[in-house]
Amino acid sequence: DKVIVIGRCMQEYLAKDIAGKNRLALIPNWADEDVIYPVASNNNPMRHAFGLEGKFVVLYSGNMGVSHFFDDVLEVARHLKHEDRISFVFVGEGKRLKEVEDAKQVHELKNVLVLPFQPINNLKYSLSLGDVHYISLREGFEGLVVPSKAYGALAVGRPIIYQGNEGGEIARLIMEEGIGAVVPIGNPDRLTKVIVRYYNQPALGKSQGEKAYQLSRNRYSKEQGARRYAEIIGTVLSEKRMLRRNVCG
């Protein structure tokens, strides 16, 4: 009766194959603001536990699956391996985790830290580790995948560096709202420049992070998402009741 999509790119992709575009309803993902919220660096126990105090942290947090891309960010980490004030933290698991672990070992990347998925009670700390969040999506996955990790970044008030096609939902969100940067796949030089810019301009990250946090609360909250689902389910049920009454006379 209704097909829920989680991004405009997905809506456009499915509209080609689903008869009757009115069957499609867009409801973006969200983060649970009761569980995930900003934690200041000086109050974050994970910063102390992993020796990240005083570091500028580029954070990737989430599944490391077939749709994600790490070649460029690992090349950036290799290029910046002697800049001891910038760290790259990867939190998660998945098919491509080995790529990250192998690069760390082969290139002796002491600036790369790999951590497993964190329990839900730790998410506010782990997501707040990042001064900027890194998200990637391989070419061709737009419309099939909308990285939900972006909403965790919004919830902790951090800017996002998205590497992928500009037509993806997260890329559009970043460009429309001014909450980060979009870099094409296969351009480690540009990615390096973007990361270094955030490192050199902390006020930029702070300003964009504040915008991201407001978006999380005002547009991508748990309450708003749940309400939208409830509205759609209610509409479908109402239409079915009306149809039964008409059929039964």
matplotlib code that plots the C-alpha trace (Angstrom):
import matplotlib.pyplot as plt

x = [0.0, 2.9, 6.6, 8.7, 12.0, 14.7, 16.1, 15.3, 17.8, 16.0, 12.6, 13.8, 15.3, 12.1, 9.8, 11.1, 9.7, 6.7, 3.4, 1.8, 4.3, 1.9, 2.7, 6.1, 6.5, 9.8, 10.7, 14.4, 16.3, 17.1, 19.3, 17.8, 18.5, 17.9, 20.9, 23.1, 24.0, 27.2, 29.9, 32.6, 36.1, 37.4, 34.5, 34.8, 36.4, 37.1, 39.4, 41.5, 41.3, 42.7, 45.2, 43.2, 43.4, 44.5, 44.1, 42.0, 39.9, 38.5, 35.9, 34.3, 31.6, 29.4, 29.3, 32.3, 30.4, 30.6, 28.9, 31.6, 34.9, 38.1, 40.9, 41.2, 40.8, 43.5, 45.7, 45.2, 46.1, 49.3, 50.1, 49.5, 51.2, 53.8, 51.3, 50.8, 48.0, 45.6, 44.1, 41.8, 39.4, 37.4, 34.6, 32.7, 32.9, 32.1, 33.5, 35.9, 37.3, 40.3, 41.2, 41.5, 43.5, 45.8, 46.6, 47.3, 49.7, 51.4, 52.0, 52.6, 49.8, 50.1, 47.6, 44.9, 42.8, 40.4, 37.6, 34.7, 31.1, 30.3, 27.4, 24.5, 25.4, 28.8, 27.5, 27.4, 31.1, 32.3, 30.4, 31.6, 35.2, 35.1, 35.9, 34.6, 32.8, 33.8, 31.2, 31.7, 29.5, 30.8, 29.6, 26.4, 24.9, 23.0, 19.3, 20.1, 21.8, 21.4, 24.1, 22.2, 25.5, 25.0, 22.2, 24.5, 26.9, 24.1, 23.0, 26.4, 26.7, 29.6, 30.3, 30.3, 32.8, 30.9, 32.8, 30.6, 28.2, 26.6, 23.2, 23.1, 20.7, 23.5, 25.5, 22.4, 21.8, 25.3, 25.4, 21.9, 22.4, 26.1, 27.1, 30.2, 31.9, 31.3, 34.3, 34.2, 35.4, 39.0, 40.4, 42.6, 44.3, 41.1, 40.1, 43.4, 42.8, 39.3, 40.5, 43.5, 41.1, 38.9, 42.0, 43.3, 39.9, 38.2, 35.7, 34.4, 33.8, 32.2, 29.8, 28.8, 28.5, 26.0, 23.9, 24.0, 22.9, 19.9, 18.9, 19.0, 16.6, 14.4, 14.1, 15.5, 14.3, 13.0, 9.6, 9.2, 10.1, 7.8, 5.0, 5.4, 5.3, 2.2, 0.5, 1.1, 0.0, -3.1, -3.9, -3.5, -5.7, -8.3, -8.4, -8.8, -11.7, -13.4, -12.8, -14.4, -17.4, -17.9, -17.5, -19.9, -22.5]
y = [0.0, 2.3, 2.1, 4.0, 5.5, 7.1, 9.5, 11.6, 9.6, 6.4, 8.0, 8.9, 5.5, 3.6, 5.9, 4.5, 1.0, 1.5, 2.2, 5.2, 7.5, 8.4, 5.0, 6.3, 8.1, 9.7, 9.4, 10.0, 8.1, 9.6, 9.2, 8.7, 12.0, 10.5, 8.2, 10.2, 13.8, 15.9, 15.3, 17.9, 16.6, 17.4, 15.3, 12.3, 9.3, 7.6, 10.5, 9.8, 6.0, 5.9, 8.8, 11.2, 14.2, 17.3, 15.4, 16.4, 13.3, 12.3, 9.6, 6.9, 5.1, 2.3, -0.6, -1.1, -2.9, -3.4, -0.1, 1.9, 3.3, 3.6, 3.8, 7.6, 8.2, 5.6, 7.3, 10.5, 8.8, 7.5, 11.0, 12.6, 9.8, 12.2, 14.8, 13.6, 16.0, 14.4, 11.0, 8.7, 6.6, 3.8, 2.3, -0.6, -3.9, -5.4, -6.9, -4.0, -3.8, -5.9, -3.2, -0.7, -3.1, -4.1, -0.5, 0.3, -2.6, -2.3, 1.4, 1.5, 4.0, 5.0, 7.7, 5.1, 3.6, 0.8, 0.0, -2.5, -1.5, 0.2, -0.6, 1.8, 3.5, 4.4, 5.9, 9.4, 9.1, 7.3, 9.6, 12.7, 11.5, 13.0, 16.6, 15.8, 12.7, 10.9, 9.0, 7.3, 5.6, 3.9, 5.1, 3.3, 2.9, 6.2, 5.3, 1.9, 3.0, 6.1, 6.1, 6.3, 7.1, 10.7, 11.2, 10.1, 12.8, 15.4, 14.3, 15.0, 18.2, 17.5, 18.5, 15.7, 15.0, 12.9, 11.1, 10.0, 11.2, 14.6, 13.1, 11.0, 12.1, 12.8, 14.8, 16.9, 17.5, 18.6, 21.0, 22.4, 23.0, 24.0, 21.3, 19.8, 19.1, 16.7, 15.1, 12.9, 9.3, 8.8, 12.2, 11.8, 15.1, 17.0, 14.9, 15.8, 19.5, 19.3, 17.5, 19.9, 22.9, 21.6, 21.0, 24.6, 26.2, 24.9, 27.7, 26.3, 22.9, 24.4, 26.6, 23.7, 21.4, 23.7, 23.8, 20.0, 19.7, 22.0, 20.0, 16.8, 18.3, 20.3, 18.0, 14.5, 13.7, 10.3, 11.8, 13.4, 10.1, 8.0, 10.5, 10.3, 6.5, 6.6, 9.1, 6.9, 3.7, 5.5, 6.7, 3.2, 1.6, 4.3, 3.8, 0.0, 0.5, 2.8, 0.3, -2.5, -0.4, 0.4, -3.2, -4.5, -1.9]
z = [0.0, 0.8, 0.2, 2.7, 1.3, 3.5, 1.0, -2.1, -4.2, -3.2, -4.0, -7.5, -8.0, -7.1, -8.9, -12.1, -11.3, -9.0, -10.6, -8.9, -7.4, -4.6, -3.1, -2.1, 1.2, 2.3, 6.0, 6.7, 9.4, 12.7, 15.8, 19.3, 20.9, 24.4, 23.9, 21.5, 22.3, 22.3, 24.9, 25.3, 24.6, 28.1, 29.5, 27.2, 28.9, 25.5, 24.6, 27.7, 27.3, 23.8, 24.0, 21.9, 24.2, 22.2, 18.9, 15.9, 15.2, 11.8, 12.8, 10.7, 12.8, 11.5, 9.2, 6.9, 4.1, 0.4, -0.4, 1.5, 0.3, 2.3, -0.3, -0.3, 3.5, 4.2, 1.6, 3.5, 6.7, 5.1, 3.8, 7.2, 9.2, 10.5, 11.6, 15.1, 15.9, 13.5, 14.2, 12.1, 14.2, 12.7, 14.9, 13.5, 11.7, 8.3, 5.1, 4.5, 8.0, 6.9, 4.4, 7.2, 9.4, 6.6, 5.7, 9.3, 9.6, 6.2, 6.3, 10.1, 10.6, 14.2, 13.5, 12.8, 15.6, 15.0, 17.5, 17.5, 17.5, 20.8, 23.2, 23.0, 26.3, 24.8, 21.6, 22.9, 23.8, 20.7, 18.3, 20.1, 19.6, 16.1, 15.4, 12.0, 10.8, 7.6, 5.5, 2.1, -0.5, -3.6, -7.0, -8.1, -4.6, -4.6, -4.3, -2.9, 0.3, 2.5, 5.2, 8.5, 10.3, 9.1, 11.6, 14.5, 13.4, 13.4, 16.9, 18.4, 16.5, 14.2, 10.6, 7.9, 5.2, 2.6, -0.1, -2.9, -5.7, -5.2, -6.0, -2.8, 0.0, 2.5, -0.1, -0.8, 2.9, 3.5, 0.5, 1.2, 4.9, 4.9, 7.5, 5.9, 2.6, -0.3, -2.0, -5.1, -5.0, -6.1, -5.1, -2.0, -2.7, -2.3, 0.7, 2.3, 1.7, 3.2, 6.4, 6.8, 6.4, 9.2, 11.3, 10.7, 11.1, 14.2, 14.1, 10.8, 12.3, 15.4, 13.3, 11.0, 14.0, 15.7, 12.5, 12.4, 16.0, 15.3, 12.3, 14.4, 16.9, 14.6, 11.6, 12.2, 15.7, 16.8, 17.7, 14.2, 12.4, 14.6, 14.1, 10.4, 10.4, 12.6, 10.2, 7.2, 8.9, 10.1, 6.6, 5.1, 7.8, 7.3, 3.5, 4.0, 6.5, 4.0, 1.2, 3.2, 4.1, 0.4, -0.7, 2.0, 1.1]

ax = plt.figure().add_subplot(projection="3d")
ax.plot(x, y, z, "-o")
ax.set_aspect("equal")
plt.show()
